[in-house]
């Protein structure tokens, strides 16, 4: 029987999303400086939204609220 996650950090999806954020920051650090307020910013904000919304949805009690936050995270992908 699988053990239930106690915190959002136990979720494999959150762990992968967190690593994705680190990778996005690493790769966008090499983008041209004129993109710092354009493409770089957009990619970073979208990437951060994924684990952030996953974590926020984790604590919600109702199924509809959980699904809403996971849908927002999915949209950021």
N, C-alpha and C positions, 0 to 999 in steps of 0.2 A: 504494500500500500504506500502511495506517495505521501510525503509529509507536506502539509500546507505551509505556505510562506508566512512568516511572522512579520516581516517588514517588506517594504517595496524592494529593498536591496536584495532580497532573496529571490526575486523574480528573474528568471533567465532573460526574459524580454527586456527588463530594465537594464540588466548588466550589459547586454548587447547594444542597447541604445546609448548607454553611457560611453561605451567604447567607441561607438560611431561618432559621438560628439568630440571625443579626443582626436579621432582621425580627421574629422572635418576641420578642426582648428589647426591641426598640423598641416594639412594640404592647402588650406586657404591662406596660411601664412606665407606661401610662395606666390600668391596671386599678385598681380601688379598693384602698386600702391594706389593708383587712381580708382581701384575697385573697392577700397576699404569701406566706403559708405554705400556701395551698390551691391554687387554680387557677393562679396565676402560677407557683408553684414546679413544679407538675406539668407544665405546658406547656413550661417552660424545660428541665427535666430530659429530657423526651421529645425535644425538639428537639436538644439537645446529643448525645444518644445516637446520632442518625443519622450525622453525620459521624465521630463517635468510633469507632463500630463498623465503619463503612466503612474507615476508616484502619487499624484493627486487623486486619480481615480481609484487607486488601491485602498485608500482610506474611506471612500464613500460607502455608505451602508446599502443604499438602494441599487438594484440592478440597472435601472435606467440611468442613474448618475454615473455609475461605473462605465457603462457602455458609451455615454456621452464623452467622457474624458479619453477613453481609448479611441473613439472615432476622431477626436481632435488630434491625437498623437498620430494616428494613421494618415490623416490629411496632411500632416507636416512631412511625411515621407515623400 
